[in-house]
Each structure stands twice: as C-alpha cells, then as structure tokens.
Amino acid sequence: MLKEFKEFAMKGNLVDIAVGFVMGAAFKQVVTSFTGGIVSPLIGLIFNADFKDLKLELKEAVTDAAGEVTTKAVYLEYGTFLTNVIDFIIVAFVMFLMVKGINKMKKEEEPAPEPPAGPSQEDLLTEIRDLLKK
C-alpha cells in the first residue's frame, strides 16, 4: 500500500498541481497587497474614504443610561467584499493569460499515422474467385 501511495504521489501531474498550488498561494498574496495598497486607495479617493472601510450601518449601537454600549452596531461591509471581488478578477485574468500562453507553447500533437491500407474488397473477391477456379 505504501508503494502504491508513493507511485501515486510521485506522478508528474500531482507534483505539478502541488507546485501550482504553492505558487498560486504566493501569487494571491501579491494580488492582495496590490489591491489593498494600490487599487483600494485609488478607488477610496472617489468615495473620500478607505475602500476597505466602506460599510453600511444596518443597526445602530444601543447604549444604556451610563453611556456603556449594550448592543454593538451591525454593518454591511461591502468594501471588503468589493476588494475581494477585485482580487478574484485579477487572479482569474492572470490565470487565463497563463493558460492561454501555455496552450500556445504546447506543440500541436501530430495526428496518428493511418493504418496501412489493406487489399480492397474487389481485390479480395478477385483472389477468392481465382482460388476457386483452381
């Protein structure tokens, strides 16, 4: 069983997938920092706020007579969601370009050679006729 697992784990496709997964995780970090550090502030200029801090208050905080908060406010944090959507679009676009480039670099598979042509049906019938004449 251990031998079978070793053969399975060392197959080229599985190793390629593992390498791709690690590289994808690292790439996600780069995209997240790009979105958080460059894209979000630029979009934040439009809204005059930090893009990740964009939120809609659904329920106000409740305070008691002493001024202490008894119930926290509830927010719909759409800025974080939009940032993650932008991250996804960037990653998906780059992956699309990579797959397109890899497919372009692959050699076109040569068609399989046609099997050798055998005698035609007429040739076989002629041969049978000649054999019967003997």
C-alpha positions as CSV (number, residue, x, y, z in Angstrom):
1,M,0.0,0.0,0.0
2,L,2.9,2.4,0.8
3,K,4.5,1.6,-2.5
4,E,1.2,2.4,-4.4
5,F,0.9,5.7,-2.5
6,K,4.5,6.6,-3.3
7,E,3.8,5.9,-7.0
8,F,0.7,8.0,-6.9
9,A,2.3,10.9,-5.1
10,M,5.3,11.0,-7.5
11,K,3.2,11.1,-10.7
12,G,4.1,14.2,-12.7
13,N,0.6,15.7,-12.7
14,L,0.3,15.5,-8.9
15,V,3.6,17.2,-8.4
16,D,2.7,19.9,-10.9
17,I,-0.6,20.5,-9.1
18,A,1.3,20.9,-5.8
19,V,3.8,23.4,-7.3
20,G,0.9,25.3,-8.9
21,F,-1.0,25.4,-5.6
22,V,2.0,26.8,-3.7
23,M,2.7,29.4,-6.5
24,G,-1.0,30.3,-6.6
25,A,-1.0,31.0,-2.8
26,A,2.1,33.2,-3.2
27,F,0.6,35.0,-6.2
28,K,-2.6,35.6,-4.2
29,Q,-0.5,37.4,-1.5
30,V,0.9,39.6,-4.2
31,V,-2.5,40.4,-5.7
32,T,-4.0,41.1,-2.2
33,S,-1.2,43.5,-1.4
34,F,-1.6,45.2,-4.8
35,T,-5.3,45.6,-4.3
36,G,-5.1,46.7,-0.7
37,G,-2.1,49.0,-1.3
38,I,-2.7,50.5,-4.7
39,V,-6.2,49.8,-6.1
40,S,-8.2,50.4,-2.9
41,P,-6.7,53.8,-2.1
42,L,-7.3,55.0,-5.6
43,I,-10.9,53.9,-5.5
44,G,-11.1,55.3,-2.0
45,L,-10.3,58.7,-3.4
46,I,-13.6,58.5,-5.3
47,F,-15.6,57.8,-2.2
48,N,-13.4,60.0,0.1
49,A,-12.8,57.0,2.4
50,D,-10.6,53.9,2.7
51,F,-12.1,51.4,0.3
52,K,-12.0,48.5,2.8
53,D,-13.8,50.7,5.4
54,L,-16.8,51.2,3.2
55,K,-19.8,49.9,5.1
56,L,-23.5,50.4,5.6
57,E,-24.9,50.6,9.1
58,L,-27.8,48.2,9.4
59,K,-28.4,48.6,13.1
60,E,-27.2,51.3,15.5
61,A,-25.3,50.6,18.7
62,V,-27.5,50.7,21.8
63,T,-26.2,52.4,24.9
64,D,-27.6,52.3,28.4
65,A,-28.1,55.3,30.8
66,A,-24.5,55.2,31.9
67,G,-23.2,55.5,28.3
68,E,-21.9,52.0,28.0
69,V,-22.6,50.1,24.8
70,T,-25.0,47.2,25.4
71,T,-25.5,46.1,21.8
72,K,-22.9,46.7,19.1
73,A,-23.8,48.2,15.8
74,V,-24.3,45.8,12.8
75,Y,-22.7,46.7,9.5
76,L,-22.8,45.5,5.9
77,E,-19.1,45.6,4.9
78,Y,-19.4,45.9,1.2
79,G,-15.9,47.5,0.8
80,T,-14.2,44.3,1.9
81,F,-16.4,42.3,-0.4
82,L,-15.6,44.5,-3.4
83,T,-11.9,44.3,-2.6
84,N,-12.1,40.5,-2.6
85,V,-14.0,40.6,-5.9
86,I,-11.3,42.8,-7.4
87,D,-8.7,40.3,-6.1
88,F,-10.5,37.4,-7.7
89,I,-10.9,39.2,-11.1
90,I,-7.1,40.0,-11.2
91,V,-6.2,36.4,-10.3
92,A,-8.6,34.9,-12.8
93,F,-7.4,37.2,-15.6
94,V,-3.7,36.3,-14.9
95,M,-4.5,32.6,-14.7
96,F,-6.4,32.9,-18.1
97,L,-3.4,34.6,-19.6
98,M,-1.0,31.9,-18.2
99,V,-3.2,29.0,-19.5
100,K,-3.5,30.7,-22.9
101,G,0.3,31.1,-23.1
102,I,0.9,27.6,-22.0
103,N,-1.5,26.2,-24.6
104,K,0.1,28.3,-27.3
105,M,3.6,27.0,-26.4
106,K,2.5,23.3,-26.5
107,K,3.4,21.5,-29.6
108,E,0.4,20.6,-31.7
109,E,0.0,16.9,-31.5
110,E,0.8,15.1,-34.7
111,P,-2.1,13.1,-36.0
112,A,-1.7,9.3,-35.6
113,P,-0.5,7.7,-38.8
114,E,-3.2,6.0,-40.7
115,P,-3.2,2.2,-40.6
116,P,-1.7,0.6,-43.7
117,A,-4.2,0.2,-46.4
118,G,-5.1,-3.4,-46.9
119,P,-6.5,-5.0,-50.1
120,S,-9.8,-3.6,-51.2
121,Q,-12.9,-5.7,-51.3
122,E,-12.6,-6.1,-55.0
123,D,-9.1,-7.5,-54.7
124,L,-10.3,-10.0,-52.0
125,L,-13.2,-11.1,-54.2
126,T,-10.9,-11.5,-57.2
127,E,-8.5,-13.6,-55.2
128,I,-11.3,-15.8,-53.9
129,R,-12.6,-16.3,-57.4
130,D,-9.1,-17.2,-58.7
131,L,-8.7,-19.7,-55.8
132,L,-12.0,-21.3,-56.6
133,K,-11.1,-21.7,-60.3
134,K,-8.1,-23.9,-59.3
